């Protein structure tokens, strides 16, 4: 009995040791598997690739800060547990704000003219991002670039347009001062967006829409102005013609007066030069020696001048 008891005790000790060894192996195996899983998760995320035409903004998750220097295109090592990456495009982009641009939203800009008349404006703006200021842009808005375009940038465009168009009459903005309005708006946008690294390259007003009643009034005003201009041109033409006729008449009168004065002077000189002696001389010079044939007994006498 004693030997059987001792054998049983040894067998129990051996079974307990086997179970402990198996448990330790299982624990190590679980640890290895967990390590492999963690590595499989961390290794791909430990390398970040920034696409060409973009910069990577490094976000510190622990403190919520942002690195002041962005990552350029290419591969970069990082700690995926403590950092995040937000990519911002730095190539040329165009923001289009127009009526019916998409089914979900109407992107037109609504402003008022100097007279308080409403105007709907379709615009486009081409811009680039300054890579060095991209972290500040993200820090300021904490949004992707598309969201920034359709919130802050859109509101800035509306404010600039209102400042420019609100200072002009609606007829001039639609007509002769449209190009000036575009230039002034672009200057305002350049000044307002530059601190955030948004570089405005070109701003365009694609279409201006006013109420139909305003358009009709402008067209009627243009017709009246054209008619007035035509009448003024006709009046000036008549005035010029009248002035020309007056000048011609004055010239003719002056010519007649000059001719009359000359004739009178000639007559005066001629009258002064005719004397009785000259008359007798001329008569004698023209006499052919024949006596005039007259009826009657009287003999015509010709008085000759004394020698």
C-alpha positions as CSV (number, residue, x, y, z in Angstrom):
1,X,0.0,0.0,0.0
2,X,2.8,2.4,0.8
3,X,4.5,1.9,-2.6
4,X,1.2,2.4,-4.4
5,X,0.6,5.6,-2.6
6,X,4.1,6.9,-3.4
7,X,3.6,6.1,-7.1
8,X,0.3,7.9,-7.2
9,X,1.8,11.0,-5.7
10,X,4.6,11.0,-8.2
11,X,2.2,10.6,-11.1
12,X,0.1,13.5,-9.8
13,X,3.2,15.7,-9.6
14,X,4.2,14.8,-13.1
15,X,0.7,15.6,-14.5
16,X,0.8,19.0,-12.8
17,X,4.1,19.8,-14.3
18,X,3.0,18.8,-17.7
19,X,-0.1,21.0,-17.4
20,X,2.1,23.9,-16.3
21,X,4.5,23.4,-19.2
22,X,1.7,23.3,-21.7
23,X,0.1,26.4,-20.2
24,X,3.4,28.3,-20.5
25,X,3.8,27.2,-24.1
26,X,0.3,28.3,-24.9
27,X,1.0,31.7,-23.3
28,X,4.2,32.1,-25.3
29,X,2.4,31.2,-28.5
30,X,-0.4,33.7,-27.8
31,X,2.2,36.4,-27.1
32,X,4.0,35.6,-30.4
33,X,0.8,35.7,-32.3
34,X,-0.2,39.0,-30.7
35,X,3.3,40.4,-31.5
36,X,3.0,39.4,-35.1
37,X,-0.4,41.0,-35.4
38,X,0.8,44.2,-33.9
39,X,3.8,44.2,-36.2
40,X,1.6,43.5,-39.2
41,X,-0.5,46.6,-38.2
42,X,2.4,48.9,-37.3
43,X,4.9,48.1,-40.0
44,X,2.7,49.3,-43.0
45,X,1.5,52.4,-41.0
46,X,5.0,53.2,-39.8
47,X,5.8,54.2,-43.4
48,X,3.9,57.1,-45.0
49,X,3.8,57.9,-48.7
50,X,3.0,61.4,-49.7
51,X,1.7,61.7,-53.3
52,X,3.3,64.0,-55.9
53,X,1.7,67.4,-55.9
54,X,0.8,67.1,-52.2
55,X,2.4,67.9,-48.9
56,X,1.9,65.9,-45.7
57,X,0.8,67.7,-42.5
58,X,2.0,65.8,-39.4
59,X,-0.6,65.9,-36.6
60,X,0.6,65.0,-33.1
61,X,-2.2,63.0,-31.6
62,X,-0.9,63.1,-28.0
63,X,-0.8,66.9,-27.7
64,X,-3.0,67.9,-30.6
65,X,-0.3,70.0,-32.2
66,X,0.8,70.2,-35.8
67,X,4.4,70.2,-37.1
68,X,5.3,73.5,-38.6
69,X,7.2,71.9,-41.4
70,X,5.2,69.7,-43.9
71,X,6.4,66.5,-45.4
72,X,7.3,66.6,-49.1
73,X,6.3,63.9,-51.7
74,X,7.8,60.4,-51.1
75,X,8.2,57.9,-48.3
76,X,8.5,59.0,-44.6
77,X,8.9,57.0,-41.4
78,X,6.5,57.9,-38.5
79,X,4.9,56.4,-35.4
80,X,1.3,55.5,-36.3
81,X,0.3,55.4,-32.7
82,X,1.2,59.0,-31.9
83,X,1.0,60.8,-35.3
84,X,-1.4,61.3,-38.2
85,X,-1.0,62.6,-41.7
86,X,-3.3,65.0,-43.6
87,X,-2.4,65.6,-47.2
88,X,-3.0,69.0,-48.8
89,X,-2.7,69.5,-52.6
90,X,-0.3,72.2,-53.7
91,X,-0.9,72.0,-57.5
92,X,-3.2,74.5,-59.4
93,X,-6.8,74.1,-58.5
94,X,-10.0,75.9,-59.7
95,X,-13.0,76.6,-57.5
96,X,-16.2,77.0,-59.5
97,X,-19.2,78.6,-57.8
98,X,-22.2,78.6,-60.1
99,X,-25.9,78.0,-60.2
100,X,-26.9,74.4,-60.6
101,X,-23.3,73.2,-60.3
102,X,-24.4,70.1,-58.4
103,X,-27.8,68.6,-57.5
104,X,-27.1,68.9,-53.8
105,X,-26.2,72.6,-53.6
106,X,-26.5,75.9,-55.4
107,X,-23.1,77.5,-55.5
108,X,-24.0,80.9,-57.0
109,X,-23.0,84.1,-55.2
110,X,-25.8,86.6,-54.4
111,X,-24.9,90.3,-53.9
112,X,-26.6,93.7,-54.2
113,X,-25.7,96.7,-56.4
114,X,-25.4,100.3,-55.2
115,X,-29.2,100.8,-55.8
116,X,-30.0,97.7,-53.8
117,X,-30.8,95.6,-56.8
118,X,-30.0,91.8,-56.4
119,X,-27.5,90.1,-58.6
120,X,-26.6,86.4,-58.9
121,X,-23.0,85.8,-59.9
122,X,-21.3,82.7,-61.3
123,X,-17.5,82.9,-60.6
124,X,-14.4,80.8,-60.8
125,X,-11.1,81.2,-59.0
126,X,-7.8,79.4,-59.8
127,X,-5.4,79.2,-56.9
128,X,-2.4,77.3,-55.4
129,X,-1.4,76.5,-51.8
130,X,1.9,77.7,-50.4
131,X,3.6,74.5,-49.1
132,X,5.2,76.3,-46.2
133,X,1.9,77.7,-45.0
134,X,-0.1,74.5,-45.4
135,X,0.4,73.5,-41.7
136,X,-1.0,76.9,-40.6
137,X,-3.9,76.5,-42.9
138,X,-4.8,73.2,-41.3
139,X,-4.2,74.5,-37.8
140,X,-6.6,77.4,-38.5
141,X,-9.5,75.4,-40.0
142,X,-8.9,71.7,-39.1
143,X,-10.6,70.6,-42.3
144,X,-9.6,69.2,-45.7
145,X,-9.1,71.6,-48.6
146,X,-12.4,70.9,-50.2
147,X,-14.3,71.9,-47.1
148,X,-12.2,75.1,-46.7
149,X,-13.0,76.1,-50.3
150,X,-16.7,75.8,-49.9
151,X,-16.9,77.6,-46.5
152,X,-14.2,80.2,-45.8
153,X,-13.0,80.8,-49.4
154,X,-16.6,81.0,-50.7
155,X,-17.6,83.5,-48.0
156,X,-14.4,85.6,-48.7
157,X,-15.3,85.7,-52.4
158,X,-18.9,86.9,-51.6
159,X,-17.6,89.6,-49.3
160,X,-15.2,90.9,-51.9
161,X,-17.9,90.9,-54.6
162,X,-20.3,92.7,-52.3
163,X,-17.7,95.4,-51.6
164,X,-17.0,96.0,-55.3
165,X,-20.5,95.6,-56.8
166,X,-22.1,97.4,-53.9
167,X,-20.2,100.5,-54.9
168,X,-21.4,100.5,-58.5
169,X,-24.7,100.9,-60.3
170,X,-26.1,97.6,-61.7
171,X,-26.1,98.9,-65.3
172,X,-22.3,99.7,-65.1
173,X,-21.4,96.4,-63.5
174,X,-23.2,94.4,-66.2
175,X,-21.8,96.6,-68.9
176,X,-18.7,98.8,-69.2
177,X,-17.3,98.2,-65.6
178,X,-17.4,94.4,-65.5
179,X,-13.7,94.0,-66.2
180,X,-12.9,96.7,-63.6
181,X,-15.1,94.8,-61.1
182,X,-13.2,91.6,-61.8
183,X,-9.8,93.2,-61.3
184,X,-10.8,94.9,-58.0
185,X,-12.3,91.7,-56.6
186,X,-9.1,89.7,-57.5
187,X,-7.0,92.2,-55.6
188,X,-9.2,92.0,-52.5
189,X,-9.1,88.2,-52.6
190,X,-5.3,88.1,-53.0
191,X,-5.0,90.3,-49.9
192,X,-7.5,88.4,-47.8
193,X,-6.3,84.8,-48.6
194,X,-2.5,85.3,-48.7
195,X,-2.0,85.0,-44.9
196,X,-3.4,81.4,-45.1
197,X,-1.1,80.4,-48.0
198,X,-3.9,80.5,-50.6
199,X,-2.3,82.2,-53.7
200,X,-4.9,83.6,-56.1
201,X,-3.8,83.1,-59.7
202,X,-7.0,84.2,-61.6
203,X,-10.5,85.3,-60.8
204,X,-13.3,85.4,-63.3
205,X,-16.9,86.5,-63.3
206,X,-18.5,83.9,-65.7
207,X,-22.1,85.3,-65.6
208,X,-24.1,88.1,-64.0
209,X,-27.9,87.6,-63.6
210,X,-30.2,90.5,-62.8
211,X,-34.0,90.6,-62.4
212,X,-35.8,90.7,-65.8
213,X,-37.4,94.0,-64.9
214,X,-34.0,95.5,-64.4
215,X,-32.7,94.1,-67.7
216,X,-35.8,95.6,-69.5
217,X,-35.2,99.0,-67.9
218,X,-31.5,99.0,-68.9
219,X,-32.4,98.0,-72.4
220,X,-35.0,100.8,-72.7
221,X,-32.5,103.3,-71.3
222,X,-29.9,102.2,-73.8
223,X,-32.4,102.6,-76.6
224,X,-33.3,106.1,-75.4
225,X,-29.7,107.1,-75.1
226,X,-29.0,105.8,-78.6
227,X,-31.9,107.8,-80.0
228,X,-30.8,110.9,-78.1
229,X,-27.3,110.4,-79.5
230,X,-28.7,110.1,-83.0
231,X,-30.7,113.3,-82.6
232,X,-27.7,115.1,-81.2
233,X,-25.6,114.0,-84.1
234,X,-28.3,115.2,-86.6
235,X,-28.5,118.6,-84.8
236,X,-24.8,119.0,-84.9
237,X,-24.9,118.1,-88.6
238,X,-27.5,120.7,-89.3
239,X,-25.6,123.3,-87.3
240,X,-22.5,122.6,-89.2
241,X,-24.4,122.8,-92.5
242,X,-26.0,126.1,-91.4
243,X,-22.6,127.5,-90.4
244,X,-21.2,126.4,-93.8
245,X,-24.1,128.1,-95.7
246,X,-23.6,131.2,-93.6
247,X,-20.0,131.3,-94.4
248,X,-20.7,130.7,-98.1
249,X,-23.3,133.5,-98.1
250,X,-21.0,135.9,-96.3
251,X,-18.3,135.0,-98.9
252,X,-20.6,135.7,-101.8
253,X,-21.9,139.0,-100.2
254,X,-18.3,140.0,-99.6
255,X,-17.4,139.2,-103.2
256,X,-20.4,141.2,-104.6
257,X,-19.5,144.1,-102.3
258,X,-15.9,144.0,-103.4
259,X,-16.9,143.8,-107.1
260,X,-19.4,146.7,-106.6
261,X,-16.8,148.8,-104.9
262,X,-14.4,148.1,-107.6
263,X,-16.9,148.9,-110.3
264,X,-17.8,152.2,-108.5
265,X,-14.2,153.1,-108.2
266,X,-13.7,152.4,-111.9
267,X,-16.7,154.4,-112.8
268,X,-15.5,157.3,-110.7
269,X,-12.1,157.2,-112.2
270,X,-13.7,157.0,-115.7
271,X,-16.0,159.9,-115.0
272,X,-13.1,161.9,-113.7
273,X,-11.1,161.2,-116.8
274,X,-13.8,162.1,-119.4
275,X,-13.5,165.8,-120.5
276,X,-15.2,167.7,-123.4
277,X,-11.9,167.9,-125.2
278,X,-11.5,164.1,-124.9
279,X,-14.9,163.5,-126.3
280,X,-14.4,165.8,-129.3
281,X,-11.1,164.0,-129.9
282,X,-12.6,160.6,-129.8
283,X,-15.3,161.7,-132.2
284,X,-12.8,163.1,-134.6
285,X,-10.7,160.0,-134.5
286,X,-13.6,157.9,-135.4
287,X,-14.9,160.2,-138.3
288,X,-14.4,158.6,-141.8
289,X,-14.5,161.9,-143.7
290,X,-18.0,161.6,-145.0
291,X,-20.7,163.9,-144.1
292,X,-23.7,162.4,-142.4
293,X,-26.7,161.8,-144.6
294,X,-29.6,163.6,-143.1
295,X,-32.8,164.9,-144.5
296,X,-33.5,168.7,-144.6
297,X,-31.6,171.7,-145.6
298,X,-29.5,172.1,-142.5
299,X,-25.8,171.3,-142.7
300,X,-24.6,169.4,-139.6
301,X,-21.6,171.1,-138.2
302,X,-18.8,169.2,-136.5
303,X,-16.8,171.2,-134.1
304,X,-13.2,170.3,-134.3
305,X,-10.9,171.1,-131.5
306,X,-8.5,174.0,-131.9
307,X,-5.0,173.0,-132.6
